[in-house]
Amino acid sequence: MSAITKTVYPGIFDRVKAMTVDSIVLIILIIVVTDIFSSFESVPDSARIIAFVFIFGLYDPLLTSFFGGTIGHKTMGIEIKRVDSPEKNILFHLALLRYMIKVFLGWISLLTVSGNEKKRAIHDSLAGSIVVYNNQ
């Protein structure tokens, strides 16, 4: 007799905890970059722009596409994968799209997690991603 196992997907609380950890990481990155910049007499605006874009625009998409999630996701034991191929990370352009939608919609997107069986937020649905526990 075989047992039917049902996959459990991370809910809103695990995602909020991951966002909290990522917020702390971003604050630390800002402090470190600010400290580095303050040690120079003059820092070009282009360097400041690049640092800003990396910290606020590329942190999430780069880590999600290369490692399956951010530091916050990994800390909470969750990963972002392709919905059609859950063993693979999502591609960078989809991770960037996912992040932009998440930022644009904010909490509205996150609150849609409880609205479906696989707990996919709007940004997950539009990017073809799914959030899973990393031990599954």
Summary of the structure (lengths in Angstrom):
residues: 136
radius of gyration: 16.9
end to end distance: 22.0
largest distance: 72.4
contacts: 391
relative contact order: 0.18
helix: 62%
strand: 7%
